[in-house]
């Protein structure tokens, strides 16, 4: 489930300054710098990947808002981690449709009350990735590696014994389910947004595989040793991302004119290309290959609210997997956001207005939960 293709593709071109990135694998433009943020790096020595490969120094970058609060035992009790989608970074959660709905005074994640942690996953943002120099010799990471690195960041790097909340969008949604099954007592609450609890197969795997094949089929890719980016392969990849993240009702309402519709799609793909790295993108899309939280879904005991959207191409409304999954959990709720001309396909997960009331309710219900 890719997180970033959707939003721009689902909005009118008339307001580009307020729009988040176009594609799941399209880097975020700079967000408005009105939120007081701090950035940091945590290095894990000799990190061993599930593949058996190791990296002498794995760098994890993160952004924070707010301040840590310590309880009577001296333990941090207000940490909230928000996990991004494929191709994203922690700073994507500073875009107005997310941040302006959540971080302000009296809002669900008021930064005067919560310490917000926005990590860049392995292979993303300013964390270690293939384009740092190893290219296709970079360890072939998967979601289990990404979750393990997140755990070590917050536990060893930031000294957190228990999270107040872990939430995530798209890939981050899948990571959240893995967190719940792997570390059942580590978070007081979970909020996955925009994913399924089963392996990436069917059409979801097919379009991902075709995206990867499109890059590798470009002679300029040169087995990953390219001197300049393989633009034809990247154009094929970005086109697939655009379609996967699109919202039919929204785009029809915004672009009823044929020529404007064609121009918008071409423009968004063209804008993304200079920001992409082919090897990074291959790794990012392929990292889902081993994802399968289903065997441990019943181990999730933290109160959980799960939100998908009905116009999501990547997570179709016909799938009953989330409903079946929450039935196996101790304290879980699932809600499907109805499709309208104002929803944003897969990207609805980043438009907090659609689910902020669910988040507020989850935080209220878990406020008195024992530390």
N, C-alpha and C positions, 0 to 999 in steps of 0.2 A: 504494500500500500504506500503509494508515493505521495509526498506531502505538498509539493510546491507548484505543481503545474496548473492547477485549478484556478487559483484566485484571480490572477490577472486575466486569464482566458475567460473568466466568467463575469468580467466587469467591462463597462464602456471605456473606450480609449479616451474619453473626455476628461478623466480625472487621474492621470498617471501618477501624480505625486502622492496619492493616497493608496496606491496599490502595492500589494506584496508581490513576490516573484511569480513568474509565469508558470514554472514547471517544478515538478517534484525534484528534479535534479538541476534546477536553475538557481545559481547563487542569489542570495537576497541583496537587494539594493540597500544602501545605508538607511537605517530608520531614523526618524526624528530623534535628535539627541536631547530630549527634554527629561528623560528618565535618568536618574543618577545611578550609573552602573560602575562596577569594578570588574576588572578582568584578571585572570590568573592562569597559571599552568601547573599541572601536577605530572611528574615524571615517574613512571613505573620501570624499574630496572629489570632487564631480562624477562620481559613479559612472554609467557608461553601461550600460544594460540591453540585452539582446538585441533587445528591441522597438524600440530606437532612442531610447527615453525616457532622461532623465537625472534624477538626484536630487542636489541641491547638496551634501548631506551624508548619507551612508548610515551609520547607526550599527549596529554589531554588538556585541552583549553576549555575554560569556562567563564561565564559572565554571571555576576550576581547583582541583585537589587535588595535593598533593605539590610538589616543587621541580624546576626544570630542572637537569640535569647536563650538564657540558661535557667533551668529550673532549680529547685532547692538542692538537688544532687549535683549541680554543676553541669548538667547535660543539655545540649542544644535541643530545644523542643519545638521550634517553629520553622524547620527547614522544609521547603517545598521544591521539588525538582520537576522541571518540565522538559520533556524529551522530544526532540525534533524528528522530522521525517527524512526520507531518503533525499540526499543532496542538499539538505538544509544545514542550519547551524543554530546554536542557541540564540543568537541575536535576532533570528526571525521572529521571536516572540516579543519584540519591541515595536512591531508594526501596529498602527493605530487600532485596527479592528480587533486586535487581541489585547494589547497593553492598555488602551484607553478604557476598555470595559472592565478590567480586572485589578489594576495596580493602584488606583487612586484612593483617596480617603473614603472609607465606608464601603469600598468595593470588595468582592470576595477575597482577593489576594492583596489587600491593602499592604503596601510595603512598609508601613509603619508598624505592622503587626507580624508580617511573615518575612523570612529570609528566602528569597527566590534564587534558585541555582539553575542556570541554563548551560548545560555542557554541550560541547561539540563532540559528537560520536567519533569513534575511530574512523579514519578515512574521510572526515568532513571538516569544514571550517578551518580552524587553525590547529587542529589536532593532527597527529602523524597520519600521513596518507601517501599513496604511491607517487604523486607528483613532487614530493619532497626530494626525490632523486632515485629511489629504488625502482620506480616504474612497475613493470610486471613481476619484479622480484620481491615486491612488498609481500609480507605474509598474507595469505588468502583468508582474511578475517570473515567471521560470520556473526550472527546476532548474539550467540552465546558469548563470544569474545567481547562484544560491545557492552553487554550487560555486566559481565565480570569487571571490565574496566570502569564502568560507572560505579559499581559497588566499591571498588578500591579507592576511587576518587573521593566519594562521600565518607567512607568509613576510615580509610587511612589518611587521605589527604586533608579532609575537612573535619574529621573527628566527630562525625555524627553517628550515634548509636541507633537512632530511630527517626525516620522521616515522618513529618506531619502529613505529607501528601506526595505521591508520585503520580503525575499525569503526563500524557504524551499523545502526540498526533501522528497518525499514519504509521510509519515505522516505529515511532515512539510509543504508539498505542500497543503495538506488538511487543515491544520491549517491556511495557508496563505489565502485560499479562505474564511475561516470562519472570519479571521481578516477583509478582505475586505467588507464582508457583515455586520459584527457587528460594526466595527469602520471605516466607509467609508472614513473619513477625516484624519485618523491618520497616514497614510503612503502616501508619494508622489508617490511611485511606488511599484508594486507587481510583483514577479516573482515565480510562482509555478512550480515545476519540478517533474513530475512523479505521477499523481493522476487523479481521476475522481471526478466530482461534484455531485455525487449521493450516496445514502446510500450503505453501504457495504452489498451486497446481492449476489445472484447467486453463481458462483464458488468461488469468493473471500471470501464470508462468509463461504462457505462449508469447504475450506481447513483450514481456521482459527479455525473453530469449531472442526474439527478433530484433529488439533494440541493440542487444549486445552483438548479435551477428551482423547487424548493419554497420557498426563501427569496425568490426574486424574484417569485413569484406572490402573496406576502403583500402586500396593499395598503399595509401599514404600512412596508414596505421603502422605498417612495417613491424608487426609483432610487438607493438608497444614501444618501439625505439624511434618514434617519429621525431623529425627535426622541427616540423610545424604541425599544428593540430590537423587531424584528418577531417576536414570540414564537411565533405560529403557524407561520411559516416555519422558525424555529429548532427548533421541536418536530418538524416533519417531518424536518429535517436530522439532528437528534440521534437520532431513531428509526432512520433509515437507518444511521447510524454504529453504533448499538447492535447491530443485526442483523449488520452486516458484521464486527464484531469478536467475535461470539459463538462459544463452543466447545460444540457440542451434547452430547458425552458429559459434560463437566464440569458444565454447567448442569443436565442431567437428574439427575445424581447429587446435586447440591446442592439442587435444587428439584423433587422428584418430586410435590409438592403443587401443584395447579393455581392455587389462590388465592395461595399464597406466591410462585409464579413470576411471576404477573401483577403482584403488588405490588412485587416486586424490580425488574422492568423499568421500571415507572412511576416508582418512586422514583429510579432512576439517571438516567433522562431528566430528571426534574424538578430534580434536584440540579445537573445540568450547565447548565441554561438560564441562570441568572443570571451565569455565568462567560463566556458566549460573546458575541462581537461578530459580527454578520452579515456585514459586509464583509470582515473578517479571514478568516472561515471560507470565504467564496467564493474569495478569493484563494488561500488555503492548498490547497484541494481542486483548484483549476483549474491550479495551478502545474505539475502533471504533464503538461500537454497536449502538450509538445514532447519529452518523455522518450523517448529511443531510443539506448541504449548499444550495441546489437547491431553496428553497422558497425565499432566500435572494440574489440570484445570480445577479439579476438586480439592486441591491443596490450598487454593486461594481462600483465605479466611478473612482478610481485611475487608471492611465495608467498601463496596465498589459501585460506581455508576459508570455505565458504558453507553456511549452515544455514537450511532452511525446516522448517515443521512440517506434518504430515499433516492436521491438523484446521483449517487456515487457509482460511477462506472466500475471502479476497482473493487468495491464491496457491494454487490447488487442487493437490492432490498428483498429479493426472493430468497436469499440464503437464510436458513433458520439456525445457523450455527450459534450466533450469540444467545438466542433464546434458550437453546439446549444447554449452552455452557453455563449461563447464570443459574439454571436449575441445579447444577452440581456444586455451586458455591454456597458458602454459609450465609452471606449477607450481600446480595448483589441485585442490581436493577439494570434493565436495558431499555433504552428509548430510541426509536427511529424517528428522526426529524422528517416531517413530510416535505415532499418536493414542491417548491413554488418558484416563481420567476425571481425571487429574491434569495434563494439558496444558491450555493456555489459548488455543486457537485462534490467531489472528494474534498475540496478545500473548505467546505462548510465547517470542518473541525477547527479552523483558525478564526472564524467569525464568531467571537465569544457571545455575541448577543443571542445566538441560537441556543445556548446551553448554560449561560452563567447562572441562571436560577437553579439548575441541577447541581452545579458546583457549590453554590451557597448552601443549599440544603444538605449536601454531603458533609461540608465542613461543620455545619451546625450539629448534625447528628453524631459526629465523632468528636465534638469539642470536649466532652467530659470523659472520653475514653482514657483508661488508665495508661500512664506513661510506662 
